[in-house]
Amino acid sequence: MSDNNDFGDAPLRRDRTQRGGKKARSTARKGKNGKRRKRWPIIVGASLFALLGLVAAYPLWLAATFETQSNDIVDAFPDERLRPAPLEGEAAGSRNILLLGSDTRGAVGEDIDGIRGQRSDTMLLVHIPADRENIQVISIMRDSWVTIPGKGENKINSALASGGVPLVVQTLEDLIGVRIDRVAIIDFEGFRGMTDALGGVTFSNPVSFRGTANGYFYQQGEITVSGDQALEYVRERQAFRVADYQRVRNQQAFIKGLMGEVLNAETLTNPARISAIVQDVSPFVSVDSGFNFPFIASLGYELRDVRVGDVSFMTLPTTGTGNIRGLSVVLLDKVELAKITEALRTDTLSDYTPPESPL
């Protein structure tokens, strides 16, 4: 009896063991798969969060890199009592940035005070309207005859030599009747670095000429230049009968092409290319203390939808050239200048149509 019971119980115990084992293994697999199913959303979510963090941090890193590597202009603005009153209403949201260009390496660097005694070879006023939908760039010719506060009448590019950046700002503010918000000095060497970082710049050259520095030939029409060619191109003035008039036109053509290269999809979606531009150009730029990380990051975000087609160029209107005290000078058109002043004060510069150049 006991034998039969032992014999009969054995299969029963084996069945229970097998069923229990299968059930245990099945439960283990479900538990393992369950954990996996729970982990995947966490892993994917964490990965996306990290990626979004990198995307968001990248522009901030670029701004921080620029702020760290660029040079400081300690005192860029004149005494507050000497400046125009701040704009009011919607126009108060506009920004005017003064860009000074120099082909002298000493214009930037640790000894920023060394720029006193030099002359600014290029002067650009960049107007950014309050709606941030476009940008207007005004070239101011270096030989423009103006009143320099405390120094009398002279060429506008002598203001830098006479009183440094604050006197340049005061002279221009007196001329246009509105405040300059930010100031940057750019060594032309920066154009070379940026051009090479972009792999060359393509633009439409207004007239053919041969440079007098290195002898590069620039044919009329669409051309592509490398860094050294770009540097000669933006500097050249002796090759032209109308001298600085043509140089300003050439600089505007090059800058427009440069902006086109920077603001296209190929560049904007290439972090390595953007990083190279910022790192190669920053050492050749000096900025006022307000041209800092928050300002750059904020302005960059606000102008995120602006492309080269939204940027217009003009030259501060003139009536031609003249000779004063034995100096060859450019005479400003005071009637048109008054119109530009009003357009800047009302933030309607995009509606202004400049007259044709006299030369």
C-alpha positions as CSV (number, residue, x, y, z in Angstrom):
1,M,0.0,0.0,0.0
2,S,2.7,2.3,0.9
3,D,4.6,1.3,-2.2
4,N,1.7,2.2,-4.4
5,N,1.3,5.4,-2.6
6,D,4.9,6.2,-3.0
7,F,4.8,5.3,-6.7
8,G,1.6,7.2,-7.2
9,D,2.9,10.3,-5.5
10,A,6.1,10.6,-7.4
11,P,4.6,11.7,-10.7
12,L,2.3,14.1,-8.9
13,R,5.3,15.7,-7.2
14,R,7.2,15.9,-10.5
15,D,4.2,17.5,-12.3
16,R,3.9,20.1,-9.5
17,T,7.6,20.8,-9.8
18,Q,7.5,21.2,-13.5
19,R,4.4,23.3,-13.4
20,G,5.9,25.3,-10.6
21,G,9.2,25.7,-12.5
22,K,7.5,26.8,-15.6
23,K,5.3,29.2,-13.7
24,A,8.3,30.5,-11.9
25,R,10.3,30.9,-15.1
26,S,7.4,32.5,-16.8
27,T,6.8,34.9,-13.9
28,A,10.5,35.8,-13.9
29,R,10.4,36.5,-17.6
30,K,7.4,38.7,-17.2
31,G,9.0,40.5,-14.4
32,K,12.2,41.1,-16.4
33,N,10.3,42.2,-19.5
34,G,8.1,44.4,-17.3
35,K,11.2,46.1,-15.9
36,R,12.5,46.6,-19.5
37,R,9.2,48.0,-20.6
38,K,9.4,50.5,-17.7
39,R,13.0,51.4,-18.3
40,W,12.6,52.3,-22.0
41,P,10.5,55.4,-21.5
42,I,12.9,56.6,-18.8
43,I,15.9,56.0,-21.0
44,V,14.3,57.7,-24.1
45,G,13.0,60.6,-22.0
46,A,16.4,61.1,-20.3
47,S,18.2,61.0,-23.7
48,L,15.8,63.5,-25.2
49,F,16.1,65.7,-22.2
50,A,19.9,65.6,-22.5
51,L,19.8,66.3,-26.2
52,L,17.4,69.3,-25.7
53,G,19.7,70.5,-23.0
54,L,22.7,70.4,-25.3
55,V,20.7,72.2,-28.1
56,A,19.6,74.9,-25.7
57,A,23.1,75.3,-24.1
58,Y,25.0,75.5,-27.4
59,P,24.0,79.1,-28.3
60,L,24.8,80.1,-24.7
61,W,28.2,78.4,-25.0
62,L,28.9,80.3,-28.2
63,A,28.0,83.6,-26.5
64,A,30.1,82.8,-23.5
65,T,33.1,81.9,-25.8
66,F,32.8,85.2,-27.6
67,E,32.6,87.1,-24.3
68,T,35.6,85.3,-22.9
69,Q,37.9,85.5,-26.0
70,S,37.0,89.0,-27.2
71,N,38.6,92.1,-25.7
72,D,37.1,94.8,-23.5
73,I,36.6,98.5,-24.2
74,V,36.5,99.8,-20.6
75,D,35.1,103.3,-21.3
76,A,33.2,103.3,-24.5
77,F,30.6,106.0,-23.9
78,P,30.8,109.8,-23.2
79,D,29.4,111.4,-20.0
80,E,25.7,110.8,-19.7
81,R,25.1,114.6,-19.7
82,L,26.5,114.8,-23.2
83,R,24.2,112.2,-24.7
84,P,20.8,112.4,-26.5
85,A,17.8,111.5,-24.4
86,P,16.7,107.8,-24.5
87,L,14.0,107.0,-27.0
88,E,10.5,106.5,-25.7
89,G,7.5,104.4,-26.6
90,E,7.9,101.5,-29.1
91,A,11.1,103.0,-30.6
92,A,12.8,102.4,-27.2
93,G,13.0,98.8,-28.0
94,S,15.2,99.4,-31.1
95,R,19.0,99.0,-30.8
96,N,21.8,100.9,-32.5
97,I,25.2,99.2,-32.6
98,L,28.3,101.0,-33.8
99,L,30.9,98.8,-35.6
100,L,34.4,100.4,-36.1
101,G,36.8,98.6,-38.4
102,S,40.5,99.1,-38.5
103,D,43.2,97.5,-40.6
104,T,45.7,98.2,-37.8
105,R,46.3,95.1,-35.6
106,G,46.8,97.4,-32.6
107,A,43.1,98.3,-32.7
108,V,42.3,95.3,-30.6
109,G,44.1,93.4,-27.9
110,E,45.0,93.7,-24.2
111,D,46.2,97.3,-24.7
112,I,42.8,98.6,-25.9
113,D,43.8,102.2,-24.8
114,G,46.4,102.0,-27.6
115,I,43.6,102.7,-30.2
116,R,43.9,106.4,-29.1
117,G,46.0,108.0,-31.9
118,Q,44.6,105.7,-34.6
119,R,41.9,106.4,-37.1
120,S,38.8,104.3,-37.7
121,D,39.0,103.1,-41.4
122,T,35.4,101.8,-41.4
123,M,32.3,102.9,-39.5
124,L,29.0,101.1,-39.6
125,L,25.8,101.8,-37.7
126,V,23.7,98.7,-37.4
127,H,20.1,99.5,-36.6
128,I,18.0,96.7,-35.2
129,P,14.3,97.7,-35.0
130,A,12.1,96.9,-32.0
131,D,10.2,94.2,-33.9
132,R,13.4,92.4,-34.7
133,E,12.1,91.5,-38.2
134,N,15.0,93.1,-40.2
135,I,18.3,94.9,-39.9
136,Q,19.5,98.2,-41.5
137,V,23.2,98.8,-41.9
138,I,24.5,102.4,-42.6
139,S,28.0,103.0,-43.8
140,I,29.6,106.3,-42.7
141,M,32.4,107.4,-44.9
142,R,35.7,107.9,-43.1
143,D,36.3,111.3,-44.7
144,S,32.9,112.7,-43.8
145,W,33.3,116.3,-42.6
146,V,31.7,116.8,-39.2
147,T,31.9,118.7,-36.0
148,I,33.9,116.8,-33.4
149,P,32.9,117.9,-29.9
150,G,35.6,120.0,-28.3
151,K,37.9,119.6,-31.4
152,G,36.1,121.6,-34.1
153,E,35.4,120.5,-37.6
154,N,37.4,117.6,-39.1
155,K,37.0,114.2,-40.8
156,I,35.0,111.8,-38.7
157,N,37.7,109.2,-38.6
158,S,39.9,111.6,-36.7
159,A,37.6,111.4,-33.7
160,L,39.2,108.1,-32.6
161,A,42.7,109.6,-32.7
162,S,41.5,112.7,-30.8
163,G,39.6,111.2,-28.0
164,G,39.2,107.4,-28.3
165,V,36.0,105.5,-28.5
166,P,33.9,107.9,-26.3
167,L,34.6,110.8,-28.6
168,V,33.6,108.7,-31.6
169,V,30.3,107.8,-30.0
170,Q,29.7,111.4,-28.9
171,T,30.5,112.7,-32.5
172,L,28.1,110.2,-34.1
173,E,25.4,110.7,-31.5
174,D,25.5,114.4,-32.1
175,L,25.3,113.7,-35.9
176,I,22.4,111.3,-35.9
177,G,20.6,112.5,-32.8
178,V,20.0,109.1,-31.2
179,R,22.0,107.0,-28.7
180,I,24.5,104.3,-29.6
181,D,23.6,101.3,-27.5
182,R,26.6,99.0,-28.1
183,V,30.1,99.4,-29.6
184,A,32.4,96.9,-31.2
185,I,35.8,97.4,-32.9
186,I,36.7,94.8,-35.5
187,D,40.2,94.3,-36.8
188,F,40.1,93.4,-40.5
189,E,42.1,90.3,-39.6
190,G,38.8,89.0,-38.3
191,F,37.4,89.1,-41.8
192,R,40.2,86.8,-42.9
193,G,39.6,84.3,-40.0
194,M,35.9,84.2,-40.6
195,T,36.3,83.8,-44.3
196,D,38.6,80.8,-43.9
197,A,36.3,79.3,-41.2
198,L,33.5,79.4,-43.7
199,G,35.6,77.9,-46.5
200,G,35.4,81.1,-48.6
201,V,32.7,83.7,-49.2
202,T,30.8,84.2,-52.4
203,F,29.3,87.6,-53.3
204,S,28.6,89.9,-56.2
205,N,31.5,92.3,-56.9
206,P,30.3,95.6,-58.2
207,V,33.4,96.4,-60.4
208,S,36.5,94.6,-61.5
209,F,39.9,95.7,-60.2
210,R,43.4,94.5,-59.2
211,G,44.4,95.0,-55.6
212,T,47.4,97.2,-54.9
213,A,48.6,95.3,-51.8
214,N,48.9,91.7,-53.0
215,G,47.9,92.0,-56.7
216,Y,44.8,89.8,-56.5
217,F,42.4,90.4,-59.4
218,Y,38.7,90.6,-58.6
219,Q,36.5,90.3,-61.7
220,Q,33.1,91.9,-61.8
221,G,30.1,89.7,-60.9
222,E,29.9,86.7,-58.6
223,I,33.3,85.8,-57.1
224,T,34.5,83.6,-54.2
225,V,37.3,84.8,-52.1
226,S,39.6,83.2,-49.5
227,G,40.8,84.8,-46.3
228,D,43.8,86.7,-47.7
229,Q,41.8,87.8,-50.7
230,A,39.0,89.0,-48.5
231,L,41.4,91.1,-46.4
232,E,42.8,92.9,-49.5
233,Y,39.3,93.3,-50.9
234,V,37.8,95.2,-47.9
235,R,40.9,97.3,-47.5
236,E,41.4,98.5,-51.1
237,R,40.7,102.1,-52.0
238,Q,43.7,103.2,-54.1
239,A,42.6,101.2,-57.2
240,F,39.4,103.3,-57.6
241,R,38.9,106.8,-59.1
242,V,36.2,107.4,-56.5
243,A,38.4,106.0,-53.7
244,D,36.4,105.5,-50.5
245,Y,33.0,105.6,-52.3
246,Q,33.9,102.4,-54.0
247,R,35.6,100.9,-51.0
248,V,32.4,101.3,-49.0
249,R,30.3,99.7,-51.8
250,N,32.8,96.8,-51.9
251,Q,32.7,96.4,-48.1
252,Q,28.9,96.3,-48.2
253,A,29.0,93.7,-50.9
254,F,31.4,91.5,-49.0
255,I,29.6,91.8,-45.7
256,K,26.3,90.9,-47.4
257,G,28.0,87.8,-48.9
258,L,29.5,87.0,-45.5
259,M,26.2,87.2,-43.8
260,G,24.7,85.1,-46.5
261,E,27.2,82.4,-45.7
262,V,26.6,82.6,-41.9
263,L,22.8,82.8,-42.0
264,N,22.2,79.8,-44.4
265,A,21.0,76.4,-43.3
266,E,24.3,74.7,-44.1
267,T,26.1,76.9,-41.5
268,L,23.4,77.3,-38.9
269,T,23.0,73.5,-38.7
270,N,26.8,72.8,-38.5
271,P,28.0,73.3,-34.9
272,A,31.6,72.7,-35.8
273,R,31.5,75.5,-38.4
274,I,29.8,78.0,-36.1
275,S,32.3,77.2,-33.3
276,A,35.2,77.7,-35.7
277,I,33.8,81.1,-36.7
278,V,33.3,82.3,-33.2
279,Q,36.8,81.1,-32.0
280,D,38.6,82.5,-35.1
281,V,37.0,85.9,-35.0
282,S,36.6,86.6,-31.3
283,P,40.3,87.5,-30.6
284,F,40.0,90.3,-33.2
285,V,37.0,92.0,-31.7
286,S,36.8,94.5,-28.8
287,V,33.4,95.3,-27.3
288,D,32.0,97.6,-24.6
289,S,31.1,96.1,-21.2
290,G,27.4,95.8,-22.1
291,F,28.2,93.7,-25.2
292,N,28.2,90.7,-22.9
293,F,26.8,87.2,-22.5
294,P,23.2,88.1,-21.7
295,F,23.1,90.7,-24.5
296,I,24.5,88.4,-27.1
297,A,22.3,85.4,-26.1
298,S,19.2,87.5,-26.0
299,L,19.8,89.3,-29.3
300,G,20.7,86.1,-31.0
301,Y,17.5,84.5,-29.9
302,E,15.4,87.6,-30.9
303,L,17.0,87.6,-34.4
304,R,16.7,83.9,-34.9
305,D,14.4,84.2,-38.0
306,V,16.4,87.0,-39.7
307,R,18.2,86.0,-42.9
308,V,20.4,87.9,-45.3
309,G,17.4,89.0,-47.4
310,D,16.1,90.9,-44.3
311,V,19.3,93.0,-44.1
312,S,19.6,96.2,-46.1
313,F,22.6,98.4,-46.6
314,M,22.9,102.1,-47.3
315,T,25.5,104.9,-47.0
316,L,25.0,108.0,-45.0
317,P,23.9,110.4,-47.8
318,T,26.5,112.8,-49.2
319,T,26.5,115.6,-51.8
320,G,30.0,114.8,-53.1
321,T,33.6,115.6,-52.2
322,G,35.3,118.9,-51.5
323,N,38.6,120.4,-50.2
324,I,38.7,122.1,-46.8
325,R,41.9,123.4,-45.3
326,G,43.8,121.4,-47.9
327,L,42.0,118.2,-46.9
328,S,40.0,116.1,-49.4
329,V,36.7,115.5,-47.6
330,V,33.2,114.1,-48.1
331,L,30.3,116.5,-47.6
332,L,27.2,115.1,-45.9
333,D,23.7,115.8,-47.2
334,K,22.1,117.6,-44.3
335,V,18.6,117.4,-45.7
336,E,18.8,113.6,-46.0
337,L,20.6,113.4,-42.7
338,A,17.6,115.0,-40.9
339,K,15.3,112.4,-42.5
340,I,17.5,109.6,-41.2
341,T,17.5,111.1,-37.7
342,E,13.7,111.2,-37.7
343,A,13.6,107.6,-39.0
344,L,15.9,106.4,-36.2
345,R,13.9,108.3,-33.6
346,T,10.6,106.8,-34.8
347,D,12.1,103.3,-35.6
348,T,11.0,103.6,-39.2
349,L,14.4,103.4,-40.9
350,S,13.2,100.4,-42.9
351,D,10.8,102.7,-44.7
352,Y,13.5,105.2,-45.7
353,T,14.8,105.3,-49.3
354,P,18.2,106.8,-49.6
355,P,19.1,108.9,-52.6
356,E,21.5,107.8,-55.3
357,S,25.2,108.3,-54.6
358,P,26.7,111.4,-56.3
359,L,29.8,109.4,-57.3
